[in-house]
């Protein structure tokens, strides 16, 4: 009986350690990310939470975007509404759907955190939204300019 109890405690400790290691290795996409180049701008406001539902990716990332071209003369913005939503997480990269408000169509993009502090995000359109949009294509490296906004719970 004592050996069984020790074995159970050892297995539980191993599972807890593995869970903590996996959580520590999980990238954090939350925050404000920005890229500017040649009169073009892309700003992403992202929030992330862990998912434990079977069959779902381990993290859910959603947020909004603002893309500008021609020094702000052309704008594609969700005005804070959700326009980015993750649908898969593979090898440290997250695949997202992104809705262009300029054309009201949806495309797909890949996001991956890079750098020693994971404060640079590679954003790459995989399939662009149809029609006119100002979301930059190619490899776009955004810098984290602000942490995620803190939310407060009322009544607690």
C-alpha positions, 0 to 999 in steps of 0.5 A, a space after each residue: 500500500 505504501 509503495 502504491 501511495 509513493 508511486 501515485 505521488 511521484 506520478 502526480 509530481 511528474 505530471 505537475 512538473 510537465 504541465 508547469 514546463 509546458 506552460 512556461 514554454 508557451 509563447 505569450 502573444 498578448 499586448 500591443 505590437 507595431 511595425 512601420 516602414 515606408 509609409 506603412 503601419 501595422 498595429 495589432 492589439 492581442 489577448 491570449 488565454 489558455 484553452 483546456 478543451 479537448 480538440 482545441 489548440 492549447 492557446 486562443 489568441 484574438 484581437 484587433 488590427 489597424 493597417 495603414 498605407 500611403 502615410 495613413 491615406 489608406 486605412 484598414 482598421 477593425 476599430 477595436 472589434 475582433 478581427 484576428 482569431 487563432 485557429 491552430 497552434 503548431 511548433 511555436 507558431 500560431 495560425 490566425 484568421 484576419 478580417 480586412 475591413 477594407 474589403 470585408 473578407 478574411 485571410 489567414 496569417 502566421 504569427 511567431 515570437 522571436 528574439 531572446 525576450 520573445 518581444 519581436 513577432 514575425 507576422 506573415 500573410 499565408 493567404 491574403 484577404 480577397 479584394 483591397 486590403 492594406 495588411 502588409 504581405 511578406 515577412 513583417 517583424 513587429 515589436 512589442 510596444 505595450 503589455 496586454 491591457 489589464 482587466 479588472 473584475 467588478 464585485 470581487 
